[in-house]
Amino acid sequence: MPRYFSIWEMDQTKMPADPKERLALLKQMSDMTKKWLKEHPGSEWGGFVGEGKGFAISATSGTALEMNMVSLMFAPYVKNTVYQAISIEEFDEVLKAIEQRK
């Protein structure tokens, strides 16, 4: 079951200069993130203090297309680097397959 780890970073050049507009946009993105977390139990989101960047971990068996949709929800204000992760059990399967090839 694929899991995805994402490093996100706000693109400050795309953020509104007006403080009220920026706050409204940040609240909107916070609400979208909360909705995503509610729809994907066990997933995580975190921000690095004072950095304008953070991480998200998808705990459900999402697809690459679903992860792309999540990234696009926050475009162009947030840039995402998404990594597909495997479990230790999946890693062990890779090791077994390599052993069998010998």
N, C-alpha and C positions, 0 to 999 in steps of 0.2 A: 504494500500500500504506500504510494508516494506521499511524502511530506515535503513541505516547502519552507525554506528559511529565507526571509527577505530582509535586506538592509535598505531602509528608506532614508532619504535626505530631502529636506525642503529646498526648493529652488528659490532663493530669496529674490532673484531678479524677476520672478513671476508674481511675487506677492504684492498685493495692493499697498501703495505708499500711505494711504489714509488709514490711521489707526482703527477707526470704527469699521471700515470695510475689511481690514485684515482680521479683526476680532470676529466678525460675522463669518468670514471664510473659515477660520480656524474652528469655530463652533460647528459649522456645517461638516467639516472633515472629521471632527470628533464624533458627531452623531453617526456619520457613515461607518466609522470604525467600530463604534459600539454595536451598531446593527450587524455588522459582519461578525463580530465576536459572539453575539447572541445566536446567530444562525450557524455558527461553527463551534460548538462546545469543545472546550479543551484547547482551543487555539489561544495564542498569546500575542500581546502587543506591548511594546515598551518604548519609551523615549529616553534618550541620553540627556541628562540635565544640562541645560544651557547650550546644547549643540545643534538643535534643529534637525536632528536625525535620530534614528532608533532602529527597532527590529520588529518583525512579525513572524510568528511561527504558525503554520496551518497544521492543525492536529487531525484534520479529516482527510479522507482519501480524495483530494481534489485532483483535477487534471491541469495540465499546463495551460489549457484554454481558460479555465476558471481563474487561475492565478494571473493570467494576462488581463482578464476582465477587472480583477481587483486593482491591479496596477493602473489601468486606464481610468478607473473611477477617480483617482486623485491627480491625474494629469491635467494641466502641465505643472502643477504646483509642487508635486512630489516626484522625485526620481526613485525608482526601485531597482535593486539588483537582487534577482531571485535565484536561489539555489535549490535544486531538488536534492533531498537528503534520503539516505537509506538507514535502516535500523541495523543493530549489531547482528541480528539474525540474518538479514539480507546480505550483510557483509560476509558472514560465515558461508552463505550459499555460494558467493563468488569464490571464496577460498576453496571450497569443495570442488567446484567446477574446474578450477585451475589444476587442482591435484589430479582430477580424473583425466586431464589432457596429457599428463606425463606418461 
